[in-house]
């Protein structure tokens, strides 16, 4: 197997993405999206006592105890900075915290979600393409632009009719960034800390390029045709 071109180093940030085999839909129902988000949240932790498929069938009391212990340990394979789940693919911005953290995290996530999806849909085999793609994010400017690209994905791809609908779209981290009291799975301060008036200015930063980015998406589509 060829080695990965991008070296995944601790405390560095990466844009990570993958898609379904032959671009097949991998997130179809609301339950699929919710299961994926729960799986992402669970597998970011370092010292897990069990696979998510075992964890999810335990009583609420046992699950809460496990989550409390993981929170107390506060040890993560990766920090999730932003995410977007699309019907045929996903985007993540991750900071690696431990050796091989991103690879372990993505492996656990895709394996767990594939088992769930295959059981639910009575299918066999791989669901995602083999090796995920990773691009190192070097500057704050690059981080901002990648986060905007990720958060605009549902609008650019015409899943949403109005860009304003992104603020409540549940399958990206954008609502976490805009709503102060909304809990989530992201470490947002690395991005929001770059803005003086954090949430208002970040919203403006994303919305201001929505139409331009949508046109770019259309041009790419026309060229690929």
C-alpha positions as CSV (number, residue, x, y, z in Angstrom):
1,X,0.0,0.0,0.0
2,X,1.5,3.4,-0.9
3,X,2.4,5.7,1.9
4,X,0.4,8.9,2.6
5,X,1.8,11.9,0.9
6,X,0.7,14.3,3.7
7,X,2.4,13.6,7.0
8,X,-0.2,13.8,9.9
9,X,1.6,15.5,12.8
10,X,0.5,16.2,16.3
11,X,-1.0,19.7,17.0
12,X,-1.3,20.4,13.3
13,X,-4.6,21.1,11.6
14,X,-5.9,19.3,8.5
15,X,-8.9,19.4,6.2
16,X,-10.0,15.8,5.9
17,X,-12.6,14.5,3.5
18,X,-13.9,11.3,2.0
19,X,-16.8,10.1,-0.1
20,X,-18.9,7.1,-0.8
21,X,-17.6,4.3,-3.1
22,X,-18.6,5.4,-6.7
23,X,-20.1,8.5,-5.1
24,X,-23.1,6.5,-3.7
25,X,-25.2,8.2,-1.0
26,X,-23.8,7.5,2.5
27,X,-26.1,9.7,4.5
28,X,-29.7,9.1,3.4
29,X,-32.1,9.6,6.4
30,X,-32.1,11.9,9.4
31,X,-31.3,8.8,11.5
32,X,-28.2,8.3,9.3
33,X,-27.0,11.8,9.9
34,X,-27.6,11.7,13.6
35,X,-25.8,8.3,13.9
36,X,-22.8,9.8,12.1
37,X,-22.7,12.8,14.3
38,X,-22.9,10.7,17.5
39,X,-20.2,8.4,16.1
40,X,-17.9,11.3,15.4
41,X,-18.4,12.7,18.9
42,X,-17.7,9.3,20.5
43,X,-14.6,8.3,18.6
44,X,-12.8,11.6,19.1
45,X,-12.0,10.3,22.6
46,X,-8.7,8.5,23.3
47,X,-9.5,5.9,26.0
48,X,-12.8,4.3,24.9
49,X,-14.1,1.4,26.9
50,X,-16.0,-0.2,24.0
51,X,-17.1,0.2,20.4
52,X,-20.0,2.6,19.8
53,X,-22.3,-0.2,18.7
54,X,-21.9,-1.6,22.2
55,X,-22.1,1.8,24.0
56,X,-25.4,2.7,22.3
57,X,-27.3,-0.3,23.5
58,X,-26.4,0.3,27.2
59,X,-28.8,1.9,29.6
60,X,-28.9,5.6,29.9
61,X,-27.3,5.4,33.3
62,X,-24.3,3.4,32.0
63,X,-23.9,5.6,28.9
64,X,-23.9,8.7,31.1
65,X,-21.3,7.2,33.4
66,X,-19.1,6.4,30.4
67,X,-19.4,9.9,29.0
68,X,-18.7,11.5,32.4
69,X,-15.5,9.5,32.8
70,X,-14.4,10.4,29.3
71,X,-15.1,14.1,30.0
72,X,-13.1,13.8,33.2
73,X,-10.1,12.3,31.4
74,X,-10.3,15.0,28.7
75,X,-8.0,13.0,26.4
76,X,-8.8,13.3,22.7
77,X,-7.3,11.7,19.6
78,X,-8.4,14.8,17.6
79,X,-10.1,18.1,18.2
80,X,-13.0,18.6,15.8
81,X,-12.9,22.2,14.6
82,X,-15.6,22.1,11.9
83,X,-17.6,19.5,10.0
84,X,-20.1,19.1,7.2
85,X,-22.0,15.9,6.3
86,X,-23.3,15.8,2.7
87,X,-25.3,13.0,1.1
88,X,-22.4,11.5,-0.7
89,X,-19.4,12.7,1.4
90,X,-18.1,14.4,4.5
91,X,-15.7,17.3,5.3
92,X,-13.8,17.7,8.6
93,X,-11.3,20.1,10.0
94,X,-9.3,18.3,12.6
95,X,-6.3,18.9,14.9
96,X,-4.4,15.8,15.7
97,X,-3.6,15.4,19.5
98,X,-1.9,12.0,19.6
99,X,0.3,10.0,17.3
100,X,-1.8,8.6,14.4
101,X,-4.8,10.2,16.0
102,X,-6.5,11.3,12.7
103,X,-6.0,7.9,11.1
104,X,-7.4,6.1,14.2
105,X,-10.3,8.5,14.5
106,X,-11.3,8.2,10.8
107,X,-10.8,4.5,10.8
108,X,-13.1,4.0,13.9
109,X,-15.7,6.4,12.5
110,X,-15.9,5.0,9.0
111,X,-15.8,1.3,10.2
112,X,-18.5,1.9,12.8
113,X,-20.8,3.9,10.5
114,X,-20.3,1.4,7.7
115,X,-21.4,-1.5,10.0
116,X,-24.5,0.5,11.0
117,X,-25.3,1.5,7.4
118,X,-24.8,-2.0,6.0
119,X,-27.0,-3.6,8.7
120,X,-29.7,-1.0,8.2
121,X,-29.7,-1.3,4.4
122,X,-28.9,-5.1,4.1
123,X,-25.8,-4.5,2.1
124,X,-22.2,-5.7,2.3
125,X,-18.8,-4.3,1.6
126,X,-17.0,-1.0,1.8
127,X,-19.1,2.2,2.0
128,X,-16.3,4.9,1.8
129,X,-13.5,5.1,-0.7
130,X,-10.3,3.6,0.6
131,X,-7.9,6.3,1.9
132,X,-9.3,9.6,3.1
133,X,-7.8,12.8,1.7
134,X,-6.0,15.2,4.0
135,X,-4.7,18.7,3.4
136,X,-2.6,20.5,6.0
137,X,-3.8,23.9,7.0
138,X,-0.9,26.2,7.6
139,X,-2.2,29.7,8.1
140,X,-5.1,31.4,9.8
141,X,-6.3,32.7,6.5
142,X,-6.3,29.2,5.0
143,X,-8.2,27.9,8.1
144,X,-10.9,30.6,7.7
145,X,-11.4,30.0,4.0
146,X,-11.6,26.2,4.4
147,X,-14.1,26.6,7.2
148,X,-16.2,28.9,5.0
149,X,-16.0,26.4,2.1
150,X,-17.1,23.6,4.4
151,X,-20.0,25.5,5.9
152,X,-21.3,26.7,2.6
153,X,-21.4,23.2,1.1
154,X,-25.1,22.5,1.6
155,X,-26.0,25.8,-0.1
156,X,-23.5,25.5,-3.0
157,X,-24.8,22.0,-3.7
158,X,-28.4,23.2,-3.7
159,X,-29.5,21.2,-0.7
160,X,-30.7,24.5,0.7
161,X,-32.5,27.2,-1.3
162,X,-31.5,30.2,0.9
163,X,-28.0,30.8,2.4
164,X,-29.7,32.0,5.6
165,X,-31.0,28.4,6.1
166,X,-27.5,27.4,6.9
167,X,-27.8,28.9,10.4
168,X,-30.1,26.1,11.4
169,X,-28.9,23.3,9.2
170,X,-28.2,20.5,11.6
171,X,-25.6,18.5,9.7
172,X,-22.8,21.1,9.7
173,X,-21.0,22.8,12.6
174,X,-22.2,26.3,11.4
175,X,-25.1,26.5,13.9
176,X,-22.6,25.8,16.7
177,X,-20.6,28.8,15.5
178,X,-23.6,31.1,15.4
179,X,-25.6,30.1,18.5
180,X,-23.8,30.9,21.7
181,X,-25.8,28.5,23.9
182,X,-25.8,25.6,21.5
183,X,-23.7,22.6,22.6
184,X,-21.8,20.6,20.1
185,X,-18.7,18.7,19.3
186,X,-16.4,21.5,17.9
187,X,-13.5,23.4,19.3
188,X,-14.7,26.7,17.8
189,X,-12.4,29.3,19.5
190,X,-9.5,28.8,17.1
191,X,-11.7,30.3,14.4
192,X,-14.1,32.5,16.3
193,X,-11.1,34.0,18.2
194,X,-9.9,35.6,14.9
195,X,-13.0,37.8,14.9
196,X,-13.6,40.8,17.2
197,X,-17.3,40.4,17.3
198,X,-17.1,36.6,17.1
199,X,-20.4,35.2,15.9
200,X,-21.8,38.2,14.0
201,X,-18.6,38.7,12.0
202,X,-18.1,35.1,11.3
203,X,-21.7,34.8,9.9
204,X,-20.9,37.8,7.7
205,X,-17.6,36.3,6.6
206,X,-19.4,33.1,5.5
207,X,-22.5,34.7,3.9
208,X,-20.5,37.4,1.9
209,X,-18.9,34.8,-0.4
210,X,-21.9,32.5,-0.7
211,X,-23.0,33.5,-4.2
212,X,-19.5,33.7,-5.6
213,X,-18.7,30.3,-4.2
214,X,-21.9,28.9,-5.7
215,X,-20.9,30.3,-9.1
216,X,-17.5,28.6,-8.8
217,X,-19.3,25.4,-8.1
218,X,-21.5,25.7,-11.2
219,X,-18.5,26.5,-13.4
220,X,-16.6,23.4,-12.1
221,X,-19.8,21.3,-12.8
222,X,-20.0,22.7,-16.3
223,X,-16.4,22.0,-17.0
224,X,-16.6,18.5,-15.7
225,X,-19.5,17.8,-18.0
